[in-house]
Amino acid sequence: MRRFVDLHGSKYKNVKCPERAVFLARFSDVMSLDVKPTKYRQSDIVQTFDTDDATVRFLLRQLQTYDMDTQNVLGLVFSGGTVLAHVIQCGQLREES
């Protein structure tokens, strides 16, 4: 997870969404360097993942508590529906891109 965030986090430091969203990629043993995470809103997460799973509930909490002006949420989806996400700092107020 840490390597994924280190490698791809910089791509999302200047992305600002008009609504709360997280960026998730499916994990595989051989992930492409140019993998493009998918944007998920809260409704997408609830429809796509098992909300009884503790990692999904934690993701939903991250979605509701990150600072939309200075942070983004980037993560991985593992087989079985486990989701690990990390809040990344964006440093300054960003314009929507």
C-alpha positions in Angstrom: 0.0 0.0 0.0 2.8 2.4 1.0 4.6 1.9 -2.3 1.4 2.4 -4.3 0.7 5.7 -2.5 4.4 6.8 -2.9 4.2 6.0 -6.6 0.8 7.3 -7.5 0.0 9.9 -4.8 1.7 12.8 -6.6 -0.8 12.3 -9.5 -3.6 13.2 -7.1 -2.1 16.0 -5.1 -3.6 18.6 -7.5 -6.9 16.9 -8.2 -9.9 18.5 -6.5 -13.4 17.1 -6.8 -16.5 19.2 -6.3 -17.9 16.4 -4.1 -16.4 13.9 -1.7 -14.7 11.1 -3.5 -11.9 8.5 -3.1 -9.6 7.1 -5.8 -9.3 3.3 -5.7 -7.4 0.8 -7.9 -7.7 -3.0 -7.9 -4.7 -4.6 -6.5 -2.9 -7.3 -8.5 0.5 -8.9 -8.1 1.6 -7.3 -11.3 0.2 -3.8 -11.3 0.9 -1.5 -14.3 2.9 1.7 -13.4 0.3 3.7 -15.2 -2.7 2.2 -13.4 -5.6 4.7 -13.2 -7.6 4.5 -10.0 -11.3 4.9 -10.3 -13.2 7.7 -8.6 -15.8 6.5 -6.1 -18.4 8.7 -4.4 -20.1 7.5 -1.2 -23.1 6.1 -3.1 -20.7 4.1 -5.4 -18.9 2.6 -2.4 -22.1 1.6 -0.7 -23.3 -0.1 -4.0 -20.0 -1.7 -4.9 -18.6 -2.9 -1.6 -19.7 -4.8 1.5 -20.4 -2.2 4.1 -20.3 -4.9 6.8 -16.5 -5.1 6.1 -14.5 -3.1 8.7 -12.2 -1.8 6.0 -15.1 -0.5 3.9 -16.6 1.2 7.0 -13.2 2.8 7.7 -13.0 4.0 4.1 -16.5 5.6 4.5 -15.3 7.4 7.6 -12.2 8.6 5.8 -14.5 9.8 3.0 -16.5 11.9 5.4 -13.6 13.3 7.4 -10.8 14.3 5.0 -10.3 18.0 4.2 -11.5 18.5 0.7 -9.4 21.6 0.3 -6.0 20.1 1.2 -6.4 16.3 1.0 -7.4 13.4 -1.2 -8.0 9.7 -0.4 -6.1 7.1 -2.5 -6.3 3.3 -2.0 -6.3 -0.2 -3.2 -9.1 -2.8 -3.4 -7.9 -6.4 -2.7 -9.6 -9.7 -3.6 -12.4 -10.4 -1.2 -13.4 -6.8 -1.0 -10.8 -5.6 1.5 -10.0 -1.9 1.0 -7.0 0.0 2.2 -6.9 3.7 1.7 -4.6 6.5 2.7 -5.3 10.2 3.1 -2.7 12.2 1.1 -1.8 15.8 1.8 -2.1 18.2 -1.1 -0.3 21.0 0.5 -2.5 24.0 -0.6 -5.9 24.9 -1.9 -6.3 23.5 -5.4 -8.6 24.5 -8.2 -10.8 21.8 -9.7 -9.1 20.0 -12.5 
